[in-house]
């Protein structure tokens, strides 16, 4: 590709991608990684019962999976790089199983308690998509008021409590006593002359947690540089808190914005936000040179805790605040299935102002679109498990417009940690984008197309 040669980035990015892929998988809050070529499995399972577990196995392996009807079992387990048979034994506990190869057809997996003949219930991978429906917070609404209206009056009229507000946009988060009260209030608010719009608030699941490798991690050698005009390239990181005590990483962090999460991170384990910040800087250094100086700064916007999720309202407030604080690139290494109109409006407004967004499509191999990645104002970055191969666990809805390594290695307390998923690939692309701007290779308006050309999704 002539464009890559002109930028001088092709070899550097490919080398880094290969190194990151070879580093191995990481721990997510809950995941299943099935390497079909090597017949090896990584997993972290805490809450999945046997049926959703088998749905994920069917989606990943393409096997025909049969279960003995009425079987309910949950086996919390965590392991890395096990052979398929041993992995199934750990995942299924005291259940029996048989894998039967088929001629010119996918293998069949039978899971049962007594006899193989009892495994008659076909577990369909498509059923996983039904579970990925938008997860509304049933007792909440997000209301936008018309100019001059007071939220206290509206909340009092409908017996709601105001639990969040973005006064500049007239947006308010209302909590009701129960789901039925919220549903009735929504029907009335849609006809209320004081309300400009009424939307649901949707939950966003918690992020992946980095996993220690037991090795000593490399140190960031990138140098901070003060811009001559006093204007930094600011990357807004909508995530968990970022721990600032890690060596040179602190030199690239702006003061965090006050957002919805008050969770205080542990000093013993890197947060997801810390991992994303360091991934951004590591990718940036591949563009401008690992010992070079950069005017890029990261603006942490903590909207969720390490084991807590967030809501679309939290993310919307975080994005709005980041834009007002001067962020020109915003990293959204998070995803949910709720198509939130007010969050989309905030992102559209930012995009029209020249802000560029990078978002994670998600780590379930389903065809259900996720948000914010599915919106056209974002660059959705899927994960590569190897050069030219989209990771088996990545979202399959076709919303991705760019691809990057799905495994990132970071250093925390001098120890190497790795994190795997589309969150890592998104942070990688964000870092490349910031590096291209810092190196004056492209303008902000060109950055989305540049990333898609440099990091295309494999066909």
C-alpha positions in Angstrom: 0.0 0.0 0.0 1.6 3.3 -1.1 -0.2 5.2 1.6 1.4 3.1 4.3 4.8 3.4 2.8 4.5 7.1 2.6 3.7 7.2 6.3 6.5 4.8 7.1 4.3 3.0 9.6 3.5 -0.3 8.0 6.4 -2.4 9.2 6.3 -0.8 12.7 2.6 -1.5 13.2 2.8 -5.0 11.8 5.7 -5.8 14.1 3.9 -4.5 17.1 0.7 -6.3 16.2 2.6 -9.6 15.9 4.4 -9.0 19.3 1.2 -8.3 21.0 -0.7 -11.3 19.6 2.1 -13.6 20.7 2.0 -12.1 24.2 -1.0 -14.3 24.9 -4.6 -13.8 26.2 -5.7 -11.8 29.2 -8.3 -12.0 31.8 -11.7 -10.4 31.2 -14.5 -10.0 33.7 -15.9 -13.2 32.0 -14.8 -14.6 28.7 -14.2 -17.7 26.6 -11.4 -17.7 24.0 -11.3 -20.8 21.7 -8.3 -21.1 19.4 -9.7 -23.4 16.7 -6.4 -23.8 14.9 -4.3 -24.7 18.0 -7.2 -26.4 19.7 -6.4 -24.5 22.9 -8.8 -22.7 25.2 -8.7 -19.8 27.7 -11.6 -19.0 30.0 -12.7 -17.0 33.0 -16.2 -18.0 34.1 -17.9 -16.9 37.3 -21.7 -16.6 36.6 -22.6 -18.5 33.4 -24.7 -21.5 33.8 -24.3 -24.4 31.5 -26.8 -23.3 28.7 -25.2 -19.8 28.1 -21.8 -21.4 28.3 -22.7 -24.0 25.7 -24.2 -21.2 23.5 -20.8 -19.5 23.5 -19.0 -22.7 22.7 -21.4 -23.3 19.8 -20.9 -19.8 18.5 -17.1 -20.0 18.7 -16.5 -23.6 17.5 -19.5 -24.0 15.1 -20.1 -27.4 16.7 -23.6 -28.8 17.0 -24.1 -28.9 20.7 -26.7 -31.0 22.5 -27.6 -30.9 26.2 -29.6 -33.2 28.5 -32.9 -31.3 29.0 -33.3 -29.7 32.5 -29.6 -29.7 33.2 -28.6 -26.7 35.3 -25.0 -26.3 36.5 -22.6 -23.5 37.1 -18.9 -24.1 37.5 -16.7 -21.1 38.2 -13.3 -21.6 36.7 -10.4 -19.8 35.2 -7.6 -21.2 33.1 -5.3 -20.5 30.2 -4.0 -22.4 27.3 -5.7 -25.8 28.0 -6.4 -28.5 25.4 -10.0 -28.7 24.3 -10.8 -31.8 26.2 -9.2 -30.6 29.4 -10.9 -27.3 29.0 -14.3 -28.9 28.7 -13.7 -30.9 31.8 -13.0 -27.8 33.7 -15.9 -25.9 32.3 -18.5 -28.7 32.7 -17.5 -30.0 36.2 -19.2 -33.3 36.9 -21.2 -33.4 33.7 -20.2 -36.0 31.1 -19.5 -35.0 27.5 -18.6 -36.6 24.2 -17.3 -35.0 21.0 -18.3 -36.8 17.9 -16.6 -35.8 14.6 -18.9 -35.7 11.5 -18.0 -36.2 7.8 -18.4 -32.9 5.9 -20.2 -31.3 8.8 -19.3 -29.7 12.2 -18.5 -32.0 15.1 -21.2 -32.7 17.6 -20.8 -32.1 21.3 -23.1 -34.0 23.7 -23.3 -32.9 27.3 -25.3 -35.2 29.7 -25.5 -36.6 33.3 -26.2 -40.2 32.6 -26.1 -41.3 28.9 -25.3 -39.7 25.6 -28.8 -40.5 24.3 -30.2 -38.2 26.9 -28.6 -35.1 25.4 -31.4 -34.2 23.0 -31.8 -30.4 23.4 -30.0 -28.6 20.6 -28.2 -25.5 21.9 -28.3 -22.8 19.2 -25.6 -20.2 19.0 -28.3 -17.8 17.7 -30.0 -17.9 21.1 -27.0 -16.0 22.5 -28.1 -13.0 20.4 -31.5 -12.9 22.0 -29.7 -12.5 25.4 -27.8 -9.5 23.9 -31.0 -7.5 23.7 -30.7 -3.9 25.0 -30.5 -4.1 28.8 -32.7 -1.2 30.0 -32.5 0.0 33.6 -36.2 -0.6 34.0 -36.9 1.9 36.8 -35.1 4.8 35.2 -35.7 7.3 32.4 -33.6 10.1 30.8 -35.7 13.2 30.1 -34.7 16.2 28.1 -36.7 19.3 29.1 -37.7 22.2 27.0 -36.2 25.6 27.7 -37.6 27.3 30.8 -38.9 24.1 32.4 -37.7 23.0 35.9 -36.8 19.4 36.6 -38.0 19.7 40.2 -41.5 20.3 38.9 -41.4 17.4 36.5 -39.9 14.9 39.0 -42.4 15.9 41.6 -45.3 15.4 39.2 -44.2 11.8 38.4 -42.9 10.8 41.8 -39.3 10.4 40.6 -35.9 11.2 42.1 -33.3 13.1 40.1 -30.1 11.0 40.2 -28.1 12.7 37.5 -28.2 15.9 35.5 -26.6 17.7 32.6 -28.1 21.1 33.0 -26.4 22.6 29.9 -28.3 20.2 27.7 -31.4 20.0 29.8 -30.9 16.3 30.4 -31.9 14.6 33.6 -31.7 11.0 34.9 -34.9 10.1 36.8 -35.3 7.1 39.1 -38.7 5.7 39.9 -39.9 3.4 42.6 -40.2 0.4 40.2 -40.3 -0.5 36.6 -44.1 -0.2 36.3 -43.9 3.4 37.7 -41.2 4.2 35.1 -43.2 2.7 32.3 -46.4 4.7 33.2 -44.4 7.9 33.6 -42.8 7.4 30.2 -46.2 7.2 28.5 -47.3 10.4 30.2 -44.0 12.2 29.6 -44.2 11.5 25.8 -47.4 13.7 25.9 -46.1 16.2 28.4 -45.4 19.7 26.9 -42.5 20.3 29.2 -40.5 17.3 27.9 -38.5 17.6 24.6 -37.7 13.9 24.6 -37.9 10.8 26.8 -35.4 7.9 26.5 -34.5 4.8 28.4 -31.2 4.6 30.3 -29.2 1.5 29.4 -26.6 -0.5 31.3 -23.1 -0.9 30.1 -21.2 -4.0 31.5 -18.0 -3.7 33.4 -14.7 -3.8 31.6 -12.0 -6.4 31.3 -9.3 -6.6 34.0 -5.7 -6.9 33.1 -3.9 -10.1 34.1 -0.4 -10.5 35.4 2.1 -12.5 33.3 4.7 -13.0 36.0 7.3 -11.3 33.9 9.0 -7.9 34.3 7.4 -5.4 32.0 9.1 -2.9 29.7 9.1 0.8 30.7 7.5 3.5 28.6 10.3 5.5 27.0 8.1 8.1 25.3 9.0 11.7 26.4 6.4 14.4 27.2 6.8 17.7 25.3 5.1 21.0 25.8 3.6 22.4 22.6 5.0 25.7 21.4 1.4 27.1 21.1 0.4 25.7 24.5 -2.2 23.4 22.9 -2.0 19.7 23.6 -3.5 17.0 21.6 -6.0 15.8 24.2 -7.4 12.2 24.2 -10.4 11.8 26.3 -10.5 8.3 28.0 -14.0 7.4 29.0 -13.3 4.4 31.3 -12.5 3.5 34.8 -10.1 5.6 36.9 -6.5 5.8 35.7 -3.8 5.2 38.3 -1.2 8.1 37.9 1.7 6.6 39.9 3.2 4.6 37.2 6.5 6.2 36.2 6.3 8.2 33.0 2.6 7.5 32.5 1.9 10.2 35.0 3.6 12.7 32.8 1.0 12.2 30.1 -2.1 12.5 32.3 -4.2 15.6 32.7 -6.2 16.0 35.9 -9.1 13.6 35.7 -12.6 15.0 35.3 -15.1 14.5 38.0 -17.5 11.9 36.6 -20.0 9.4 37.8 -17.6 6.9 39.4 -16.1 7.5 42.8 -14.5 4.1 43.0 -10.9 4.2 44.4 -8.7 1.8 42.5 -6.4 -0.6 44.3 -2.7 0.1 44.3 -2.0 -3.6 43.7 -3.8 -4.2 40.3 -3.9 -2.0 37.2 -7.4 -0.8 36.3 -8.8 -1.2 32.9 -8.5 2.6 32.4 -4.8 2.4 33.3 -4.3 -0.4 30.8 -6.1 1.6 28.1 -4.0 4.7 28.8 -0.8 2.8 28.5 -1.9 1.0 25.4 -2.7 4.4 23.8 0.8 5.7 24.6 2.5 2.5 23.5 0.8 2.7 20.1 1.5 6.4 19.9 5.2 5.6 20.4 5.1 3.2 17.4 4.1 6.1 15.2 6.4 8.9 16.4 9.3 6.8 17.8 9.6 5.1 21.2 12.1 7.6 22.5 10.5 10.7 20.8 8.7 13.5 22.6 4.9 14.0 22.3 2.4 16.7 22.9 -0.4 14.2 23.4 -2.0 14.1 26.8 -4.7 11.7 28.1 -7.7 13.1 29.9 -9.1 10.5 32.3 -12.9 10.5 32.6 -13.9 7.8 35.1 -17.5 6.7 34.5 -17.3 3.2 36.0 -15.5 1.3 38.8 -13.3 -1.8 38.3 -16.1 -4.3 38.8 -19.1 -2.0 38.2 -20.6 -1.1 35.0 -21.9 2.2 33.9 -25.0 3.5 32.1 -25.5 5.4 28.9 -26.3 8.5 30.9 -22.9 8.2 32.7 -21.1 7.8 29.4 -23.0 10.8 27.8 -22.0 13.1 30.7 -18.4 11.9 30.4 -18.3 12.5 26.7 -19.9 15.9 27.0 -17.4 17.0 29.7 -14.4 15.6 27.8 -15.4 17.6 24.7 -15.8 20.8 26.8 -12.4 20.2 28.3 -10.7 20.2 24.9 -10.6 16.5 23.9 -10.2 16.1 20.1 -10.0 12.3 20.2 -12.2 10.2 22.5 -11.6 6.6 23.3 -14.6 4.5 24.2 -13.3 1.0 25.1 -16.8 0.0 26.2 -20.0 -1.2 24.6 -23.6 -2.0 25.3 -26.6 -3.1 23.3 -28.8 0.0 24.2 -29.3 2.3 21.2 -29.5 5.5 23.3 -30.7 8.5 21.4 -29.5 11.1 23.8 -25.9 9.6 23.9 -26.0 9.4 20.1 -27.0 13.1 20.0 -24.0 14.0 22.2 -21.6 12.1 20.0 -23.1 13.6 16.8 -22.7 17.1 18.2 -19.1 16.4 19.1 -18.4 14.9 15.7 -19.8 18.0 14.0 -17.4 20.1 16.2 -14.4 18.0 14.8 -14.0 15.5 17.6 -13.2 12.0 16.5 -14.4 8.9 18.4 -13.0 5.3 18.6 -15.3 2.6 20.0 -15.1 -1.1 20.9 -17.6 -3.4 19.1 -17.6 -5.9 22.0 -16.4 -9.4 22.8 -19.4 -11.7 22.1 -19.4 -13.4 18.7 -23.0 -12.3 17.9 -24.5 -10.4 15.0 -26.3 -7.9 17.3 -24.8 -4.4 16.9 -23.4 -2.6 19.9 -23.2 1.0 20.8 -21.5 3.5 20.5 -19.6 1.5 18.0 -22.5 1.0 15.6 -23.1 4.8 15.1 -21.5 6.2 11.9 -19.8 9.0 13.9 -17.4 6.5 15.5 -14.6 4.4 14.2 -15.4 0.9 15.4 -12.2 -1.1 15.9 -12.5 -4.9 16.0 -9.8 -7.2 17.4 -7.2 -9.3 15.5 -6.0 -12.5 17.0 -3.3 -12.8 14.4 -2.3 -10.8 11.3 -5.2 -10.9 8.9 -7.6 -12.7 11.3 -10.5 -11.2 13.2 -10.6 -12.7 16.7 -13.1 -15.5 17.2 -14.6 -13.7 20.2 -15.2 -10.4 18.4 -18.6 -9.0 17.6 -19.9 -10.3 14.2 -22.5 -7.6 13.3 -20.4 -6.0 10.6 -20.1 -2.6 12.3 -16.3 -2.6 12.5 -14.5 -0.2 10.2 -11.0 -0.8 11.4 -9.0 -3.6 13.0 -6.1 -3.7 15.4 -4.3 -6.2 17.7 -6.7 -7.5 20.3 -4.0 -8.1 22.9 -2.1 -5.3 24.7 0.8 -5.6 27.2 1.3 -2.9 29.8 3.5 -2.5 32.9 2.3 -1.9 36.4 4.6 -1.9 39.5 7.3 -3.1 37.1 5.3 -6.2 36.3 3.9 -7.1 32.8 0.1 -7.4 32.5 -1.9 -8.2 29.4 -5.5 -7.4 28.4 -7.4 -8.9 25.5 -10.5 -7.8 23.6 -11.9 -5.1 21.4 -11.2 -2.6 24.2 -7.5 -3.1 23.6 -7.8 -2.9 19.8 -9.7 0.3 20.2 -7.1 1.9 22.5 -4.4 0.8 20.0 -6.2 2.6 17.1 -6.7 5.6 19.3 -3.0 5.8 20.0 -2.1 5.5 16.3 -4.6 8.2 15.5 -3.0 10.5 18.1 0.4 9.7 16.8 -0.6 10.6 13.2 -1.9 13.9 14.5 1.2 14.5 16.6 3.5 13.7 13.7 1.5 16.1 11.4 0.9 13.2 9.0 -2.8 13.9 8.8 -5.4 16.4 10.0 -8.1 15.8 12.4 -10.7 15.7 9.7 -8.7 13.0 7.8 -8.0 10.8 10.8 -11.0 8.4 10.6 -10.3 7.6 6.9 -6.6 7.3 7.6 -7.1 4.7 10.3 -9.5 2.7 8.2 -7.0 2.6 5.4 -4.0 1.8 7.5 -5.8 -0.7 9.7 -8.5 -2.3 7.5 -10.9 -5.0 8.6 -9.9 -8.4 7.0 -12.3 -9.6 4.4 
